[in-house]
Amino acid sequence: LGKQDYKKTKPILRATKLKAEAKKTAIGIKEVGLVLAAILALLLAFYAFFYLRLSTDIDLNLNPDED
């Protein structure tokens, strides 16, 4: 009986071990949110940089025409 009980619990132990391993390696919602926030921040920074750079170029071009 002892060996049969051990054989029955061994697959269960293996399954619980695999579940624990999967939880450790799984990507959480917080990590996904942080990555998306970082990408959004970078996109906004690039957009702001090019917007400011192009807007100053346009203003410089308009000033000689007004004089």
PDB file with SEQRES, HELIX, SHEET and CRYST1 records, atoms N, CA, C and O in Angstrom:
SEQRES   1 A   67  LEU GLY LYS GLN ASP TYR LYS LYS THR LYS PRO ILE LEU          
SEQRES   2 A   67  ARG ALA THR LYS LEU LYS ALA GLU ALA LYS LYS THR ALA          
SEQRES   3 A   67  ILE GLY ILE LYS GLU VAL GLY LEU VAL LEU ALA ALA ILE          
SEQRES   4 A   67  LEU ALA LEU LEU LEU ALA PHE TYR ALA PHE PHE TYR LEU          
SEQRES   5 A   67  ARG LEU SER THR ASP ILE ASP LEU ASN LEU ASN PRO ASP          
SEQRES   6 A   67  GLU ASP                                                      
HELIX    1 AA1 GLY A    2  THR A   25  1                                  24    
HELIX    2 AA2 ILE A   29  GLU A   66  1                                  38    
CRYST1    1.000    1.000    1.000  90.00  90.00  90.00 P 1           1          
ATOM      1  N   LEU A   1       0.821  -1.199   0.000  1.00  0.00           N  
ATOM      2  CA  LEU A   1       0.000   0.000   0.000  1.00  0.00           C  
ATOM      3  C   LEU A   1       0.857   1.251   0.000  1.00  0.00           C  
ATOM      4  O   LEU A   1       0.503   2.241  -0.640  1.00  0.00           O  
ATOM      5  N   GLY A   2       1.967   1.224   0.699  1.00  0.00           N  
ATOM      6  CA  GLY A   2       2.820   2.401   0.779  1.00  0.00           C  
ATOM      7  C   GLY A   2       3.354   2.811  -0.580  1.00  0.00           C  
ATOM      8  O   GLY A   2       3.399   3.998  -0.904  1.00  0.00           O  
ATOM      9  N   LYS A   3       3.768   1.812  -1.392  1.00  0.00           N  
ATOM     10  CA  LYS A   3       4.291   2.132  -2.718  1.00  0.00           C  
ATOM     11  C   LYS A   3       3.191   2.655  -3.639  1.00  0.00           C  
ATOM     12  O   LYS A   3       3.431   3.564  -4.434  1.00  0.00           O  
ATOM     13  N   GLN A   4       2.019   2.104  -3.543  1.00  0.00           N  
ATOM     14  CA  GLN A   4       0.920   2.568  -4.385  1.00  0.00           C  
ATOM     15  C   GLN A   4       0.538   4.003  -4.040  1.00  0.00           C  
ATOM     16  O   GLN A   4       0.281   4.807  -4.936  1.00  0.00           O  
ATOM     17  N   ASP A   5       0.499   4.333  -2.745  1.00  0.00           N  
ATOM     18  CA  ASP A   5       0.185   5.697  -2.345  1.00  0.00           C  
ATOM     19  C   ASP A   5       1.253   6.665  -2.856  1.00  0.00           C  
ATOM     20  O   ASP A   5       0.937   7.768  -3.301  1.00  0.00           O  
ATOM     21  N   TYR A   6       2.522   6.243  -2.789  1.00  0.00           N  
ATOM     22  CA  TYR A   6       3.598   7.107  -3.269  1.00  0.00           C  
ATOM     23  C   TYR A   6       3.479   7.337  -4.768  1.00  0.00           C  
ATOM     24  O   TYR A   6       3.692   8.452  -5.244  1.00  0.00           O  
ATOM     25  N   LYS A   7       3.137   6.279  -5.523  1.00  0.00           N  
ATOM     26  CA  LYS A   7       2.986   6.432  -6.968  1.00  0.00           C  
ATOM     27  C   LYS A   7       1.819   7.349  -7.313  1.00  0.00           C  
ATOM     28  O   LYS A   7       1.864   8.076  -8.305  1.00  0.00           O  
ATOM     29  N   LYS A   8       0.786   7.311  -6.497  1.00  0.00           N  
ATOM     30  CA  LYS A   8      -0.360   8.174  -6.759  1.00  0.00           C  
ATOM     31  C   LYS A   8      -0.031   9.638  -6.477  1.00  0.00           C  
ATOM     32  O   LYS A   8      -0.500  10.525  -7.189  1.00  0.00           O  
ATOM     33  N   THR A   9       0.760   9.894  -5.460  1.00  0.00           N  
ATOM     34  CA  THR A   9       1.047  11.277  -5.099  1.00  0.00           C  
ATOM     35  C   THR A   9       2.192  11.867  -5.930  1.00  0.00           C  
ATOM     36  O   THR A   9       2.311  13.089  -6.027  1.00  0.00           O  
ATOM     37  N   LYS A  10       3.027  11.027  -6.524  1.00  0.00           N  
ATOM     38  CA  LYS A  10       4.158  11.541  -7.290  1.00  0.00           C  
ATOM     39  C   LYS A  10       3.723  12.402  -8.479  1.00  0.00           C  
ATOM     40  O   LYS A  10       4.283  13.483  -8.660  1.00  0.00           O  
ATOM     41  N   PRO A  11       2.753  11.981  -9.300  1.00  0.00           N  
ATOM     42  CA  PRO A  11       2.311  12.864 -10.389  1.00  0.00           C  
ATOM     43  C   PRO A  11       1.664  14.158  -9.876  1.00  0.00           C  
ATOM     44  O   PRO A  11       1.783  15.214 -10.496  1.00  0.00           O  
ATOM     45  N   ILE A  12       0.987  14.054  -8.745  1.00  0.00           N  
ATOM     46  CA  ILE A  12       0.378  15.257  -8.176  1.00  0.00           C  
ATOM     47  C   ILE A  12       1.469  16.226  -7.727  1.00  0.00           C  
ATOM     48  O   ILE A  12       1.369  17.432  -7.953  1.00  0.00           O  
ATOM     49  N   LEU A  13       2.510  15.692  -7.088  1.00  0.00           N  
ATOM     50  CA  LEU A  13       3.627  16.540  -6.668  1.00  0.00           C  
ATOM     51  C   LEU A  13       4.316  17.158  -7.879  1.00  0.00           C  
ATOM     52  O   LEU A  13       4.695  18.329  -7.852  1.00  0.00           O  
ATOM     53  N   ARG A  14       4.477  16.384  -8.922  1.00  0.00           N  
ATOM     54  CA  ARG A  14       5.110  16.888 -10.141  1.00  0.00           C  
ATOM     55  C   ARG A  14       4.265  18.008 -10.764  1.00  0.00           C  
ATOM     56  O   ARG A  14       4.800  19.010 -11.238  1.00  0.00           O  
ATOM     57  N   ALA A  15       2.937  17.821 -10.753  1.00  0.00           N  
ATOM     58  CA  ALA A  15       2.046  18.838 -11.317  1.00  0.00           C  
ATOM     59  C   ALA A  15       2.103  20.131 -10.508  1.00  0.00           C  
ATOM     60  O   ALA A  15       2.129  21.223 -11.075  1.00  0.00           O  
ATOM     61  N   THR A  16       2.123  20.005  -9.197  1.00  0.00           N  
ATOM     62  CA  THR A  16       2.199  21.215  -8.373  1.00  0.00           C  
ATOM     63  C   THR A  16       3.542  21.912  -8.545  1.00  0.00           C  
ATOM     64  O   THR A  16       3.618  23.140  -8.505  1.00  0.00           O  
ATOM     65  N   LYS A  17       4.599  21.131  -8.735  1.00  0.00           N  
ATOM     66  CA  LYS A  17       5.919  21.719  -8.967  1.00  0.00           C  
ATOM     67  C   LYS A  17       5.938  22.473 -10.299  1.00  0.00           C  
ATOM     68  O   LYS A  17       6.500  23.565 -10.387  1.00  0.00           O  
ATOM     69  N   LEU A  18       5.329  21.895 -11.326  1.00  0.00           N  
ATOM     70  CA  LEU A  18       5.269  22.562 -12.627  1.00  0.00           C  
ATOM     71  C   LEU A  18       4.442  23.847 -12.557  1.00  0.00           C  
ATOM     72  O   LEU A  18       4.783  24.844 -13.193  1.00  0.00           O  
ATOM     73  N   LYS A  19       3.356  23.818 -11.781  1.00  0.00           N  
ATOM     74  CA  LYS A  19       2.546  25.026 -11.625  1.00  0.00           C  
ATOM     75  C   LYS A  19       3.335  26.127 -10.940  1.00  0.00           C  
ATOM     76  O   LYS A  19       3.247  27.291 -11.331  1.00  0.00           O  
ATOM     77  N   ALA A  20       4.110  25.765  -9.917  1.00  0.00           N  
ATOM     78  CA  ALA A  20       4.930  26.754  -9.213  1.00  0.00           C  
ATOM     79  C   ALA A  20       5.989  27.336 -10.141  1.00  0.00           C  
ATOM     80  O   ALA A  20       6.242  28.540 -10.116  1.00  0.00           O  
ATOM     81  N   GLU A  21       6.605  26.494 -10.956  1.00  0.00           N  
ATOM     82  CA  GLU A  21       7.610  26.972 -11.917  1.00  0.00           C  
ATOM     83  C   GLU A  21       6.978  27.921 -12.932  1.00  0.00           C  
ATOM     84  O   GLU A  21       7.570  28.938 -13.291  1.00  0.00           O  
ATOM     85  N   ALA A  22       5.780  27.586 -13.390  1.00  0.00           N  
ATOM     86  CA  ALA A  22       5.103  28.431 -14.372  1.00  0.00           C  
ATOM     87  C   ALA A  22       4.748  29.783 -13.767  1.00  0.00           C  
ATOM     88  O   ALA A  22       4.822  30.805 -14.449  1.00  0.00           O  
ATOM     89  N   LYS A  23       4.367  29.798 -12.505  1.00  0.00           N  
ATOM     90  CA  LYS A  23       4.043  31.068 -11.856  1.00  0.00           C  
ATOM     91  C   LYS A  23       5.280  31.946 -11.736  1.00  0.00           C  
ATOM     92  O   LYS A  23       5.195  33.162 -11.910  1.00  0.00           O  
ATOM     93  N   LYS A  24       6.425  31.346 -11.442  1.00  0.00           N  
ATOM     94  CA  LYS A  24       7.660  32.115 -11.290  1.00  0.00           C  
ATOM     95  C   LYS A  24       8.081  32.747 -12.613  1.00  0.00           C  
ATOM     96  O   LYS A  24       8.565  33.878 -12.631  1.00  0.00           O  
ATOM     97  N   THR A  25       7.903  32.033 -13.710  1.00  0.00           N  
ATOM     98  CA  THR A  25       8.374  32.524 -14.999  1.00  0.00           C  
ATOM     99  C   THR A  25       7.321  33.327 -15.755  1.00  0.00           C  
ATOM    100  O   THR A  25       7.643  33.960 -16.760  1.00  0.00           O  
ATOM    101  N   ALA A  26       6.077  33.316 -15.300  1.00  0.00           N  
ATOM    102  CA  ALA A  26       5.014  34.015 -16.012  1.00  0.00           C  
ATOM    103  C   ALA A  26       5.178  35.523 -15.874  1.00  0.00           C  
ATOM    104  O   ALA A  26       5.617  36.023 -14.838  1.00  0.00           O  
ATOM    105  N   ILE A  27       4.812  36.242 -16.947  1.00  0.00           N  
ATOM    106  CA  ILE A  27       4.865  37.696 -16.933  1.00  0.00           C  
ATOM    107  C   ILE A  27       3.574  38.202 -16.308  1.00  0.00           C  
ATOM    108  O   ILE A  27       2.479  37.814 -16.716  1.00  0.00           O  
ATOM    109  N   GLY A  28       3.714  39.067 -15.318  1.00  0.00           N  
ATOM    110  CA  GLY A  28       2.550  39.596 -14.639  1.00  0.00           C  
ATOM    111  C   GLY A  28       1.973  40.811 -15.330  1.00  0.00           C  
ATOM    112  O   GLY A  28       2.577  41.364 -16.249  1.00  0.00           O  
ATOM    113  N   ILE A  29       0.811  41.217 -14.885  1.00  0.00           N  
ATOM    114  CA  ILE A  29       0.136  42.381 -15.465  1.00  0.00           C  
ATOM    115  C   ILE A  29       0.938  43.644 -15.181  1.00  0.00           C  
ATOM    116  O   ILE A  29       0.999  44.543 -16.020  1.00  0.00           O  
ATOM    117  N   LYS A  30       1.552  43.719 -14.004  1.00  0.00           N  
ATOM    118  CA  LYS A  30       2.348  44.904 -13.667  1.00  0.00           C  
ATOM    119  C   LYS A  30       3.514  45.076 -14.629  1.00  0.00           C  
ATOM    120  O   LYS A  30       3.794  46.187 -15.079  1.00  0.00           O  
ATOM    121  N   GLU A  31       4.190  43.982 -14.944  1.00  0.00           N  
ATOM    122  CA  GLU A  31       5.333  44.065 -15.850  1.00  0.00           C  
ATOM    123  C   GLU A  31       4.902  44.506 -17.236  1.00  0.00           C  
ATOM    124  O   GLU A  31       5.569  45.327 -17.865  1.00  0.00           O  
ATOM    125  N   VAL A  32       3.795  43.967 -17.716  1.00  0.00           N  
ATOM    126  CA  VAL A  32       3.293  44.353 -19.035  1.00  0.00           C  
ATOM    127  C   VAL A  32       2.914  45.829 -19.034  1.00  0.00           C  
ATOM    128  O   VAL A  32       3.206  46.546 -19.992  1.00  0.00           O  
ATOM    129  N   GLY A  33       2.276  46.279 -17.979  1.00  0.00           N  
ATOM    130  CA  GLY A  33       1.903  47.693 -17.875  1.00  0.00           C  
ATOM    131  C   GLY A  33       3.116  48.601 -17.846  1.00  0.00           C  
ATOM    132  O   GLY A  33       3.118  49.659 -18.474  1.00  0.00           O  
ATOM    133  N   LEU A  34       4.144  48.196 -17.124  1.00  0.00           N  
ATOM    134  CA  LEU A  34       5.357  49.014 -17.065  1.00  0.00           C  
ATOM    135  C   LEU A  34       6.043  49.099 -18.424  1.00  0.00           C  
ATOM    136  O   LEU A  34       6.525  50.161 -18.818  1.00  0.00           O  
ATOM    137  N   VAL A  35       6.085  47.986 -19.134  1.00  0.00           N  
ATOM    138  CA  VAL A  35       6.709  47.994 -20.461  1.00  0.00           C  
ATOM    139  C   VAL A  35       5.915  48.881 -21.418  1.00  0.00           C  
ATOM    140  O   VAL A  35       6.500  49.659 -22.170  1.00  0.00           O  
ATOM    141  N   LEU A  36       4.591  48.769 -21.394  1.00  0.00           N  
ATOM    142  CA  LEU A  36       3.766  49.610 -22.260  1.00  0.00           C  
ATOM    143  C   LEU A  36       3.901  51.080 -21.898  1.00  0.00           C  
ATOM    144  O   LEU A  36       3.935  51.931 -22.787  1.00  0.00           O  
ATOM    145  N   ALA A  37       3.977  51.394 -20.619  1.00  0.00           N  
ATOM    146  CA  ALA A  37       4.151  52.784 -20.195  1.00  0.00           C  
ATOM    147  C   ALA A  37       5.499  53.326 -20.654  1.00  0.00           C  
ATOM    148  O   ALA A  37       5.593  54.484 -21.062  1.00  0.00           O  
ATOM    149  N   ALA A  38       6.538  52.506 -20.592  1.00  0.00           N  
ATOM    150  CA  ALA A  38       7.858  52.946 -21.038  1.00  0.00           C  
ATOM    151  C   ALA A  38       7.866  53.203 -22.541  1.00  0.00           C  
ATOM    152  O   ALA A  38       8.444  54.190 -22.998  1.00  0.00           O  
ATOM    153  N   ILE A  39       7.233  52.329 -23.310  1.00  0.00           N  
ATOM    154  CA  ILE A  39       7.166  52.520 -24.760  1.00  0.00           C  
ATOM    155  C   ILE A  39       6.377  53.782 -25.089  1.00  0.00           C  
ATOM    156  O   ILE A  39       6.772  54.550 -25.966  1.00  0.00           O  
ATOM    157  N   LEU A  40       5.272  53.998 -24.394  1.00  0.00           N  
ATOM    158  CA  LEU A  40       4.468  55.195 -24.618  1.00  0.00           C  
ATOM    159  C   LEU A  40       5.255  56.450 -24.276  1.00  0.00           C  
ATOM    160  O   LEU A  40       5.175  57.443 -24.999  1.00  0.00           O  
ATOM    161  N   ALA A  41       6.012  56.423 -23.189  1.00  0.00           N  
ATOM    162  CA  ALA A  41       6.824  57.574 -22.803  1.00  0.00           C  
ATOM    163  C   ALA A  41       7.879  57.870 -23.862  1.00  0.00           C  
ATOM    164  O   ALA A  41       8.122  59.033 -24.183  1.00  0.00           O  
ATOM    165  N   LEU A  42       8.503  56.837 -24.404  1.00  0.00           N  
ATOM    166  CA  LEU A  42       9.498  57.049 -25.453  1.00  0.00           C  
ATOM    167  C   LEU A  42       8.869  57.643 -26.713  1.00  0.00           C  
ATOM    168  O   LEU A  42       9.432  58.549 -27.328  1.00  0.00           O  
ATOM    169  N   LEU A  43       7.707  57.131 -27.091  1.00  0.00           N  
ATOM    170  CA  LEU A  43       7.028  57.665 -28.268  1.00  0.00           C  
ATOM    171  C   LEU A  43       6.645  59.129 -28.069  1.00  0.00           C  
ATOM    172  O   LEU A  43       6.803  59.944 -28.978  1.00  0.00           O  
ATOM    173  N   LEU A  44       6.149  59.459 -26.893  1.00  0.00           N  
ATOM    174  CA  LEU A  44       5.795  60.852 -26.611  1.00  0.00           C  
ATOM    175  C   LEU A  44       7.028  61.748 -26.614  1.00  0.00           C  
ATOM    176  O   LEU A  44       6.965  62.888 -27.073  1.00  0.00           O  
ATOM    177  N   ALA A  45       8.144  61.241 -26.105  1.00  0.00           N  
ATOM    178  CA  ALA A  45       9.379  62.025 -26.103  1.00  0.00           C  
ATOM    179  C   ALA A  45       9.851  62.294 -27.538  1.00  0.00           C  
ATOM    180  O   ALA A  45      10.232  63.419 -27.862  1.00  0.00           O  
ATOM    181  N   PHE A  46       9.829  61.274 -28.389  1.00  0.00           N  
ATOM    182  CA  PHE A  46      10.217  61.473 -29.785  1.00  0.00           C  
ATOM    183  C   PHE A  46       9.273  62.447 -30.488  1.00  0.00           C  
ATOM    184  O   PHE A  46       9.711  63.318 -31.239  1.00  0.00           O  
ATOM    185  N   TYR A  47       7.984  62.288 -30.238  1.00  0.00           N  
ATOM    186  CA  TYR A  47       7.003  63.168 -30.859  1.00  0.00           C  
ATOM    187  C   TYR A  47       7.222  64.602 -30.417  1.00  0.00           C  
ATOM    188  O   TYR A  47       7.199  65.513 -31.244  1.00  0.00           O  
ATOM    189  N   ALA A  48       7.435  64.818 -29.122  1.00  0.00           N  
ATOM    190  CA  ALA A  48       7.657  66.177 -28.611  1.00  0.00           C  
ATOM    191  C   ALA A  48       8.945  66.760 -29.179  1.00  0.00           C  
ATOM    192  O   ALA A  48       8.986  67.939 -29.530  1.00  0.00           O  
ATOM    193  N   PHE A  49       9.991  65.955 -29.273  1.00  0.00           N  
ATOM    194  CA  PHE A  49      11.265  66.442 -29.810  1.00  0.00           C  
ATOM    195  C   PHE A  49      11.103  66.904 -31.253  1.00  0.00           C  
ATOM    196  O   PHE A  49      11.521  68.006 -31.609  1.00  0.00           O  
ATOM    197  N   PHE A  50      10.500  66.064 -32.077  1.00  0.00           N  
ATOM    198  CA  PHE A  50      10.348  66.438 -33.484  1.00  0.00           C  
ATOM    199  C   PHE A  50       9.331  67.561 -33.667  1.00  0.00           C  
ATOM    200  O   PHE A  50       9.492  68.390 -34.563  1.00  0.00           O  
ATOM    201  N   TYR A  51       8.300  67.605 -32.846  1.00  0.00           N  
ATOM    202  CA  TYR A  51       7.329  68.691 -32.936  1.00  0.00           C  
ATOM    203  C   TYR A  51       7.987  70.026 -32.605  1.00  0.00           C  
ATOM    204  O   TYR A  51       7.789  71.011 -33.316  1.00  0.00           O  
ATOM    205  N   LEU A  52       8.760  70.060 -31.541  1.00  0.00           N  
ATOM    206  CA  LEU A  52       9.437  71.304 -31.169  1.00  0.00           C  
ATOM    207  C   LEU A  52      10.487  71.685 -32.208  1.00  0.00           C  
ATOM    208  O   LEU A  52      10.649  72.865 -32.521  1.00  0.00           O  
ATOM    209  N   ARG A  53      11.185  70.716 -32.733  1.00  0.00           N  
ATOM    210  CA  ARG A  53      12.225  71.014 -33.723  1.00  0.00           C  
ATOM    211  C   ARG A  53      11.603  71.547 -35.013  1.00  0.00           C  
ATOM    212  O   ARG A  53      12.111  72.514 -35.580  1.00  0.00           O  
ATOM    213  N   LEU A  54      10.520  70.940 -35.486  1.00  0.00           N  
ATOM    214  CA  LEU A  54       9.879  71.400 -36.713  1.00  0.00           C  
ATOM    215  C   LEU A  54       9.166  72.726 -36.500  1.00  0.00           C  
ATOM    216  O   LEU A  54       9.139  73.557 -37.407  1.00  0.00           O  
ATOM    217  N   SER A  55       8.586  72.944 -35.321  1.00  0.00           N  
ATOM    218  CA  SER A  55       7.879  74.200 -35.086  1.00  0.00           C  
ATOM    219  C   SER A  55       8.857  75.363 -35.033  1.00  0.00           C  
ATOM    220  O   SER A  55       8.510  76.459 -35.473  1.00  0.00           O  
ATOM    221  N   THR A  56      10.065  75.172 -34.513  1.00  0.00           N  
ATOM    222  CA  THR A  56      11.047  76.261 -34.502  1.00  0.00           C  
ATOM    223  C   THR A  56      11.567  76.514 -35.908  1.00  0.00           C  
ATOM    224  O   THR A  56      11.857  77.660 -36.249  1.00  0.00           O  
ATOM    225  N   ASP A  57      11.694  75.484 -36.735  1.00  0.00           N  
ATOM    226  CA  ASP A  57      12.126  75.677 -38.112  1.00  0.00           C  
ATOM    227  C   ASP A  57      11.091  76.489 -38.892  1.00  0.00           C  
ATOM    228  O   ASP A  57      11.457  77.359 -39.683  1.00  0.00           O  
ATOM    229  N   ILE A  58       9.825  76.216 -38.679  1.00  0.00           N  
ATOM    230  CA  ILE A  58       8.777  76.947 -39.379  1.00  0.00           C  
ATOM    231  C   ILE A  58       8.755  78.406 -38.932  1.00  0.00           C  
ATOM    232  O   ILE A  58       8.597  79.306 -39.757  1.00  0.00           O  
ATOM    233  N   ASP A  59       8.912  78.644 -37.639  1.00  0.00           N  
ATOM    234  CA  ASP A  59       8.925  80.003 -37.126  1.00  0.00           C  
ATOM    235  C   ASP A  59      10.116  80.782 -37.687  1.00  0.00           C  
ATOM    236  O   ASP A  59       9.978  81.963 -38.005  1.00  0.00           O  
ATOM    237  N   LEU A  60      11.267  80.153 -37.812  1.00  0.00           N  
ATOM    238  CA  LEU A  60      12.417  80.826 -38.375  1.00  0.00           C  
ATOM    239  C   LEU A  60      12.187  81.169 -39.852  1.00  0.00           C  
ATOM    240  O   LEU A  60      12.640  82.213 -40.322  1.00  0.00           O  
ATOM    241  N   ASN A  61      11.508  80.322 -40.560  1.00  0.00           N  
ATOM    242  CA  ASN A  61      11.238  80.589 -41.966  1.00  0.00           C  
ATOM    243  C   ASN A  61      10.207  81.690 -42.142  1.00  0.00           C  
ATOM    244  O   ASN A  61      10.254  82.419 -43.132  1.00  0.00           O  
ATOM    245  N   LEU A  62       9.287  81.828 -41.216  1.00  0.00           N  
ATOM    246  CA  LEU A  62       8.249  82.847 -41.348  1.00  0.00           C  
ATOM    247  C   LEU A  62       8.763  84.231 -40.991  1.00  0.00           C  
ATOM    248  O   LEU A  62       8.268  85.216 -41.540  1.00  0.00           O  
ATOM    249  N   ASN A  63       9.715  84.345 -40.114  1.00  0.00           N  
ATOM    250  CA  ASN A  63      10.198  85.654 -39.683  1.00  0.00           C  
ATOM    251  C   ASN A  63      10.781  86.485 -40.836  1.00  0.00           C  
ATOM    252  O   ASN A  63      10.434  87.663 -40.928  1.00  0.00           O  
ATOM    253  N   PRO A  64      11.634  85.964 -41.714  1.00  0.00           N  
ATOM    254  CA  PRO A  64      12.155  86.800 -42.818  1.00  0.00           C  
ATOM    255  C   PRO A  64      11.039  87.224 -43.788  1.00  0.00           C  
ATOM    256  O   PRO A  64      11.124  88.304 -44.373  1.00  0.00           O  
ATOM    257  N   ASP A  65      10.009  86.411 -43.966  1.00  0.00           N  
ATOM    258  CA  ASP A  65       8.936  86.782 -44.882  1.00  0.00           C  
ATOM    259  C   ASP A  65       8.129  87.951 -44.339  1.00  0.00           C  
ATOM    260  O   ASP A  65       7.633  88.766 -45.117  1.00  0.00           O  
ATOM    261  N   GLU A  66       7.988  88.051 -43.020  1.00  0.00           N  
ATOM    262  CA  GLU A  66       7.202  89.126 -42.424  1.00  0.00           C  
ATOM    263  C   GLU A  66       7.926  90.460 -42.542  1.00  0.00           C  
ATOM    264  O   GLU A  66       7.270  91.494 -42.672  1.00  0.00           O  
ATOM    265  N   ASP A  67       9.266  90.475 -42.499  1.00  0.00           N  
ATOM    266  CA  ASP A  67      10.017  91.736 -42.588  1.00  0.00           C  
ATOM    267  C   ASP A  67      10.031  92.258 -43.951  1.00  0.00           C  
ATOM    268  O   ASP A  67      10.618  93.311 -44.202  1.00  0.00           O  
TER     269      ASP A  67                                                      
END                                                                             
